[in-house]
Amino acid sequence: NSDYTFNTTLEDALFYGEHDRILKALGEIVNNSVKFSKGQTIDASTGVDENYSWVCITNTSDDIDEQKIKELFKPFGLPGDHSDNNTGLGLAYVNAVTALHNGKVEIKNNNGKTSVWLKFLKL
């Protein structure tokens, strides 16, 4: 079934950046969230904390082992872990774009939900 529900909680989260690259990075995160979700709901939220403006995309999935999380950001990702014909460059691209904007990417597990946080220095 290809019907998904996208829940959004959006707050002002301003930062400077290259619009096209950031949109492509966000597209990669949403695409992976849909592709690897065990459910039909994707949550998207934005906000700010002390240092960063952030975007968070969450899906329902198996927890990702902490050691594997480090490997996900390397070009070509984890060999043999691709369920499709993609190369595994998506998260490496996301990590590079975020780093070029003085930000960081975090992946967090929380009882069957996986969240990917893109954090950019706030204005």
N, C-alpha and C positions, 0 to 999 in steps of 0.2 A: 504494500500500500504506500503510495507516495504523498499522502495527505499529512502535513505536519502543522502543528500549532506553534506559533511564535509568540511568546509572552515578552513584553518589553516594559522596563522600568527605566525611564530616561531622565537624567538630571543634567544640568549644564556641566560640560566637561571640556573646557576650551584648552587647546594647545596649538602651536604652530607646527605645520608639517607639509609634506608633499602629498597633496590630495589624492592623486591617482595611485601612488604606491601604498598609501594607508588603506584606501578602499580595496585594493587588490589583497592586501594582507588580511583585512577583515573578511573578505570573500573566502579566502583560504580557510580561515577559522570556522566560518559558518558551514562551508562545504564539508569539512572534516566532522563537524558536530552532527550534521545530518547523516553522513556516510557511516559513522561509527556509533550512532545512537541505538540503544536497545528499545527506545520508546518513540513516541510521535510528537514530543514536545521539546522545543528549544527555548531557553530563556536568554534574553539579551538585556544587559543593563549597562548604564554609564554612571559615572559619578566622579567625585574628587576625594582625596584624602590629604594628609599633611603636605606631601611632596608631589603627588601625581594626579593627573586626570587619567581615568581608566575606562576601559571597555571590557566587559566580561560576558562570555558566551558559555552557557552551561547546557549539558545534555545528560541523559540517563545512560550510563554505561558501566562496564566493569571497571573497578579501580585499576589504574595504571601503576605498575611497580615503579618505585622511585628511581631505580637504576635505568629502567627503560625510558623514563622521562628525559634524562640527559641525552640519550641516544636519538630521541625524536627530532632534536634540533640540528643534527648533523645531516649534511647532504646525503640523500638516498635513504635516510632513516634506518629502520630496522629491516635487514634483509629477510625476506620470507614473510613479513608481517602485513604485506599489502593484499587486500581482498579484491583488488581491481588491477588494472593495467597502469596505474599511475606510478611515477618514479620515486616519490618520496622527497621531492624538493620543496613542497609547500611550506612546511614548518621551518625549514632552513631559510626560506625567503622571508617569512614572517619575522623570524628572529633577527635577520639582517636589517630589515626595514625598521624594526622597532629600535635596534641598537643605533642605527644611523640617526634616529630622532632622540637620542639620549634617553631611551626608555628601556623597558625590560619586559620579558614574557614570563608568566608564571602559570604552571599547570597544577591544579589542586584537586585531590580526591576527597569526596565527602559522602560516604555511605551510598555508593551506587550512582553518584552524580560526579561528573568531571567538569571542572570549570577551567577555561583558558582566559587569563587576564592579560590584556595589553595595557601597559602603563607608560604614559608619556609625561615628561616634566610639565607641570601645569604653568599657565601664564602667571 
